Amino acid sequence: MLALTAPGPGAAYEVVTVVDGGAVAGTLKFVGTPPKLDPIPVNKNRDVCGETHPSEALVLGPDHGVKGGVVLIEGVTRGKAGGGDVILDNRKCLFIAHVTALSRGDRAHVKNSDTVLHNTHGFLGRTTVFNLALPNKGQVIDITRRLSKPGVVHVLCDAHTHMSAWILVHDSPYVAVTDERGAFRITDVPPGTYKVTMWHAGFRPKGADKDGRPVYDEPRTITKEVTIAPRAVATVEFELR
Ligand SMILES: [Cu+2]
């Protein structure tokens, strides 16, 4: 399991000036033969949303770099400021982005850029943390306070079974999502030795749920111990297979 546990009393994150910070950078690569993922049928509003959408469960780029993995440095209680501002957009009947990471307290919104109703429903485990009908194009709702607990939030659209996304809420700003090449970089890290964890949502098809949503296998995590020296870049490579 991902160690995205809530800090105990007195362990709140403290923003400080990071002196001689280092960085951790690397890539997430897929090894082996990737599964063939079927396109997902659209159940509603096909005139706007189309007939099918490609699965985003495993998105590979050049050299099998994996997009949409999340890399977190664990246990940083003092460090750089967060202050991200994330928008989870319902656009062309997809969640943009499929995977988002932020630090607890960062601003976050959901938006509808389409002319159809989307209902954006976020689950932390089995608990609903937001459930928002977005009937109007251009509508934006603030979810900052709904994301106050660290953890993995699975986002579904109650109107469209092909739509899903992930929001990882970390307990510090030391978190990044891998890009289309599978690359990540986390900067301004106080020098030290840390556990660095890669999370991926899982990608092997496991059928469908009662509503017809595709189900994939459990999220994957890989944790490595990494020493980050002052003003240096520690390289970490992760493999998904
Ligand atoms: Cu929708």
Residues whose N, C-alpha, C, O or C-beta is under 5 A from the ligand:
A	BS01	CU	L117 H118 N119 C157 A159 H160 M163
